[in-house]
Amino acid sequence: MLGGVYLSLMPSLIVTATHLTMPLLVGSVIAGFGFCASFIGAVSSVLPRAKSHEHAALSCTAHFPRIAARRVLRKGCACCTVFLCDCISLLFSIVGLATNTDTQCPIFRLPPMNSIFVSDAEVARTVTMQDAILAMHTVFLDLGQGHSTLQDRVRVTADGVTLSMMGGIYGAGEVMGAKVYPTVRGQFDFVINLFSSASGKLLRVVQGNQLTRLRTAAVTRVVADACVCAGPKRLAIFGSGIQAQAHVEAFCLGGDISEVLVCARHDGEVFATDIRQRYGVPTRTVEASAAAAQADIVVTATRSLVPLFDGALLRPGAFVAAIGSSKPNTREIDDATLDRASKVVVESAGQAMREGGDLVMAASQAALVGKLVELGALIAGKTGQAAAAGDITVYKSVGVGIEDVALALSVHSKLPL
């Protein structure tokens, strides 16, 4: 009898407490059967045994009061105890099913309440490079029109590790957010917290590694579209890592790239082969000097501490994007490149001048400041600078938080809650 109590009561208590789904449903079914069996047992326990149907009928009528009293005292109490425990078990199961939002049972499923966390894999499935380019153009236009604002990056360091934070308020998107990430032994793991500007409610927590890959290359493409004349262009890529690959994608998909030149210390031939197979664009590996001299668009995606090429080699009208690092002690382009540039496009003038080693270590700071153009103002048409034929344009990327907020919004908009 006592074993029956535990058998009927414990499964539902355990599964309800732990919020398991299928076990909870199974426990409920068991409890239901136990409920019926115990009910029958409780009723039968108070009825006398009979050798025939006729005798049973007579017993139920003539002898029921006397026999029932004796049997309830002797057997009925124990069976009714099991019956009561089964009632409690069934109640726990029903409550558990009703309150467990993750249950897989369609009968009891409540309105969908998916997790607000979005993994890198989900980001990759949800947004494309074209989505990212559109999102970056839209958010920088909003920034240039004065409807959005940036929170510059803040870094804190202790015992050889760094924690970085940056964000922004995206006016047109009616969201705000912050990107947080550690730097441990040169490795990052990004996360973006996205909030509603209307309610202040947390909307999503988006893992930001895939998102960062997309938005960095997408912004470079937005700058190039605003600064480079239309027509077939030869693209030179310095590096073969994640950002080099992302920038090839950004320029080759929907772009007008006639050839790709790869200059990489590692896996250059493998990278070139992949580009040919993936995008169908003629690609070859070259030395740094040839890349700088032959390309219309030069993208440096390395962590180099020293300039990668001589800026005197650049073709008139070249577009140079230095996107490899946001550290003040790293540099991919030299003073000759900056001196020849008619304008230097940045996401945020203040942040770029503090973090971009290519600018921080420039010999002529005063001349450089006069060339700075913020991307928001450029997109919004507020710079008042008309590009002349043959002008060289430099884009120095450091990455700003509003980019992450805008692309996190794109992810949020495409995923149901």
Secondary structure, DSSP 8 states (H G I E B T S, - for coil): -HHHHHHHHHHHHHHHHHT-SHHHHHHHHHHHHHHHHHHHHHHHHTS---SSHHHHHHIIIIIHHHHHHHHIIIIIHHHHHHHHHHHHHHHHHHHHHHH-TT---TTT--S----SEE-HHHHHHH--HHHHHHHHHHHHHHHHTTS-EEEEEEEEEETTEEEEEEEEEETTTTEEEEEEEEEETTEE--EEEEEETTT--EEEEEE-HHHHHHHHHHHHHHHHHHHS-SS-EEEEEE--SHHHHHHHHHHHSSS-EEEEEEE-SSSHHHHHHHHHHHH---EEE--HHHHHHH-SEEEE-S--SS-SS-GGG--TT-EEEE-S---TT--SS-HHHHHHEEEEEES-HHHHHHH-HHHHT-S-HHHHHHHEEEHHHHHTT-S-----TT-EEEEE----HHHHHHHHHHHHHHS--
